[in-house]
Amino acid sequence: MGRKALGRGLGALLPEHSEDEGSRVRHIPVADIEPNPFQPRMNLDEAGIEELKRSIQEKGVIQPIVVRKLEGGRYQIVIGERRWRAVKEAGMETIPAIVREVSSAEEMIELALVENIQREDLNPIDEANAYRVLMEECHLTQEEVAQRVGKDRSTVANLLRLLKLPDEVQERILDGELSMGHARALLALEDPQEQVRLCREIIKNGWSVRKVEQVVRARRAVRREEKPKDKDPILRDLEEELQRALGTAVRIVQGGKKGRIEIEFYSNRDLERLVALLMR
């Protein structure tokens, strides 16, 4: 049996004409409404909800939420959980809502996730998780997901790759401490522990995406030049300690009783920073 093609976001749910919308909006008790179990946002911004609450107190709810009817006279949010939470915080007893017939849990998931994905302020990790849920619960391919949300398949694929990063790195992206650009640079490193270490260095030093890309290229070049089995474990440990201390790629080359230490720098300012660290 063919599936109903969705992916129009709010357009799939809200009436196209204002007169139709007016006839369908109801004022439903806030206490009778349940949150959406498929809300893609892992962290609902409390500051944002507080700002929305103040706006609602001043101007009211401009756009109704969308709900589906449950048994026992209750409702479940399809779209508009932030508005619902803001209304609750404002102490209002009812909220304007449009009741829609949603025939299956699969359709509920798709409608809720697609609308959120089409918003510009969705965190990359939240967006990636939304794609993952769409693929797993709605049995969609990356290409089908891309069609429903109106994005290139490569965009969907790149976001899904973020979910391969260690949990600590994903948390930093969720918190806004790392950008999508930083995350993509970290993906070029194969070792999860190295990804975490570099993540911490980025936050500590406030590195730009370009700086991180330079560091990653240098570290990958070092890995290509030498096989781990050819390097003395003690020297590898010393390299890692120096890299953590200096915040850049370091290579120790030993030949007999002599050797050299190679320290990467990427600009005059970076060189001055390294000299200052070494002169302490």
N, C-alpha and C positions, 0 to 999 in steps of 0.2 A: 504493500500500500504506500502510495506517495505521501511525503511529508509536506505539511504546509510551509511554504517558504516565508521566512520571517526576515528580520534584520533591518526594519525601517525605524527602529527605536520608538520614540513617542508617536510617530506617525502611524504605527501599527495599532495603536491603542486609543488615541484621542480622536474625537470627531473632527472632520475637516472644516465644518461650518460652525460658526459661533452659535447659531440658533439651535443646532443639534446638541452642542455641548451644554447649553443652558438647560435643556430638558433632561439631561442625564446626570447632572451634578447633584449629589446628595450630601447632606451634612450628617456624618456618621460619628457616634460617640468615640472619642479617642481610646477609651478603655476597651472597646470592642474590637480593636484592631491589633493584629499580631505582626511582628517584624518579618521581613523576607528572609527565609533560611538560606537563600542563595545570594545574599548581599556580597558583592565582590570586594568591597572595601574592608580590609582587615583592621584598619584603624580609622574610625570615624572621628574626624577632627573636632574636638570639643570646642576649640576657639571658634571654628567656623559655624558650629551649631549655635553657639551663643550669639554670634553676629546675626545669623539668620533669625533667631528668636526675637532680637531687637527690631529687625526689619518687619517681622510679622506683627509684632505688637503695634508698630506704627502704621503699617499699610495693609495688614491682613494677609491671608494666603492668596497670592495672585494666581498661582497655577494649582489646580486640584491634584491630589495624588491619585494613583490608580490602584485599585484593590480587586481581589477576587473573593467571592462569597464562600464561606466554610459552613460546616454544620453547626447547629446551635446558635444561629444568629451572629456568628462572628465573621471577621474578615481578615484577609492576609494581604500585606502590601506586595504589589508587583513593582511599582515605581514610586519613589518619593519618601524613602525612609528618613532622610535628613529633615525634610519638612515635618514629618510626623513627630520626630523626636523634638524638634524645635517648638512645635505646638504644645507638646506635653510639658516641656520646660517652661513655657509661657503660662501654664495653668489653664489653658483653654479646654473646654469640655468636648467640643466637636471639631471636625475638620472637613472641608469640602473634598469630596472624593467621587471618582467615576468608577462604577462597578462594572467589571468586564468578565465575560465568560472565558475562562481559561480551561481548556478541555483536559490537559494532562500536565503532569509534573515536568515533562520534557519541554513543553511549550512555556511553562512558567519560568523555567531556568533560562531559556533562550531570550524571552522578552526582557527579563530582569537584567541579564548580563549584557545584552546588546545595547540597551539604553545607556547603561553605565559606561560601557566601553567607548561609546560615541561622545562622551563628555571629555573635554580637553584636560581636566584637572585630575584624572585618575592616575595614581602612582604606577610606575612601570611594573612593580611586583604584583600589585592588585590586578593590573591589566593582564599580565601573564597568567595569573591564576584563573582569571575569568576565561581566557582561551582554553586553558587546560580542562576546566570544568565543562565547557561547551563540547570539547572533543570527547571527553570521557562519558558524560551523561547523555549527550545528544548524538553520540556516535558520528561525529563529523570529522572530516579530514582538515588539514591545515588550509587547503585551498577553499573548502566550503566555509570554514570559519571566516577567512579573509573576505569572501563574497558577502557574507551576512553583515559584517561590520564595515564594509566599504574600504578595506585597506589592502595593500599588496601582500601577497603570501610571504615575501621576504621579511616584511615588518612583523608579521605574526610569528614567523620562525625565529627571528632575532629576539623577540620578547620571551618566547618559550625557553630559549637557551638560558635566560637569567635564572630559571628555577634549578639549574644545575649548580649554581654557586652555593657555597657553604651557608648554613643558616645565619651565621653572624654577619656575613656580607649582605644577605638579603634583608636583614633587620636594619642595617645602615641605609640601604636604599629606601626602605619603608619610612625611616625616620627623616629622610631628606638629606642625610649627610653625604651620600654618594649620588651622583647623577647617572643617567642612562649611559652617558659617554664613559664615565669611570668604570661602570660595570662591564661594558663591552670590552674595554681594555683588559680588565682582569680575566675575562674569559680566555684570553690568549695564553694564559698560564695554565699548565696542566695539573699542577700540584695544588690540591685544596688548601693545604697548610700555608703554602706560599701566597695563595690568593688572600687568605686571612691576614697574613703578616703585612702584605702590601696595602691591604684595605686600611689597616691601623696606621700605617705610615702616611697614607693619603690624608686621613682625617687629622692626624697630629700636625702635619706640615702644611695643610691647606693646599695641596698640589692641584694644579689645573689638569684637565683631561690630556692636553698635549704633553705635559710633563710626565704623566703616568704612562702614556704611550711610548715615550722615549725610554723610560725605565724598563718597561716590559720588553721592548725590542732588544735592549742591552742584555737583559737577563736571558732571553731566549738565545741570543747569539753566543753567550758564554756556555749555555747548555749544549749547543750544537758543536762547539769547538772541542769539548771534552766529554768523554764517556764517564759516568759516575764510577764505574769499576776501576778506572785508571787513576782516580783521585784518592789520595789518602783520606780516610774518614775524618781524621783530626783536622786536616786542612779544609775539608768541606765545612766542618763545624765552625772553624775560624772565619771562613768566608761569610757564612750566614750571620755570625755575630757582628762582623764589620759592616755588612750590608744593613743590618738593623740599626747599628749605631750611627752610620753615616747617611742612611736614607738613599743609597744609590747602589748600582751594581759594582761588586768588588770581585777581583779574580786574583788568586795566589798561584803563581807559577814557580815551581821548584825544580831545580836541576842540580843534583848532587847536594853539596853543602850550601849552595848559593841559590838565590831566587829573586823574585820581584813581586811587588803587590801593585796591581793595576786598579785604579779607581776611576770610574766613569763620571764625567760632568757634562752638562748640556748647555751651559751658557756661562758668560763671565760672572754673572751674579751667583750661579750655582758653584762655580769654582771658588769664589770668595767665601761662600758659606762653608765649603769643605775645608778650606784653609783655616778658617776660624775655629772649626771643630777640632782639627788636628793640632792647633797651636794651644789648645786649652791646657 
